[in-house]
């Protein structure tokens, strides 16, 4: 079985020269396997390029080792999905944990899907390089969207980049404190409802802040 790995450098991502098989039917999507992400806006921009500016729908597939990591992963996916939708990309998301994540991924994969991955540190749920795990398991071209932090955002000076990410981190930290207080002070279904509700203003504030840095 021939296995192809394509490691995409964000500054050189060019679908015309990537050798990517294009599915002309309606079933093809961009399926992105994500283990964790702290730079949701930049990841969304990379995914949008792979989705040809929004012409191809996107499925964000989250995978983590344990159940207690799922809430944080879902939060990362929800924020990334919000940035994608704000850029006109149709996106759905799902998340799973444990050793069966590859089986669930195979079930989700359709003919014509473009498979990409993003893992901070490059590692998957099993601590092996995620792109290697996917390429071997799927026998499929896999596009690596990792390494975002190595590339300067187009048109942004280093000072503006620092301000952008400092603001993002402060927003995430502020809402993280609120979520921690809710988790410590409220129990049961009310806790779940409040945590879910808090995602909406968090995403709105993040989108508003990032809109200041076009």
Steps between C-alpha positions, in 0.01 A plus 500: 500500500639840398479757773534869428570769755486864398631744755359840415699806586233768546691755296523262202152347505391495134232253401578540132843347551429269792412197293176469694237275340189714456159341535249667269198347672308635796637250753855631530586701812806622681529275804739646756615289795577725797642404839533847656539854374570836662513710180153440367486801266818408314403133480165604353682703233715199405193277482319755284783487245473122484123537461562724198363811665186332630392307189556169680329421833715422802474236773704566813575165663634534853690215666650485848623237743258533791146610572610785725677658201181507292351829632815694417528337158135574420559861601799520261293349218202727566718810486677384183163419341374850587797659323440278195130586484589867528710450184212335314603137545237233573631299794389223735692354791524189709731385779593167651748354747678177578663232292207464258542842338658357183209261452257792531710703259488223239123490538476875447730502196332521159633441152641826368576650841816703538662398829705746701622510858607743765673401822686740724842345547421269208381218726173310479296352786741204515807728524619397153530757218141555393572527129689166508215328683241629254699425186569143612147432627312653207735439209397849395670827417516701824563874510679634805372838620727508806779751541272804489708682755800498265330729249425871528147597416476681164503876533555501877809642666654315791358760738147455363538121515608526862202723581262265315611189686534678834138609462391149402677352801348756738151432362546124533646539850214725609232263378701210643477658846123542459467137392707384797277695740190352341648149521585552866177666606226339293422132451288284274310609191521867596881481488491346150250759377704792633826366354340453158336844515833660588649376171288744298628826653852356508497427127338839429770686693775299328354572157464869581858526624645315199295718264711793620806335340403436134 
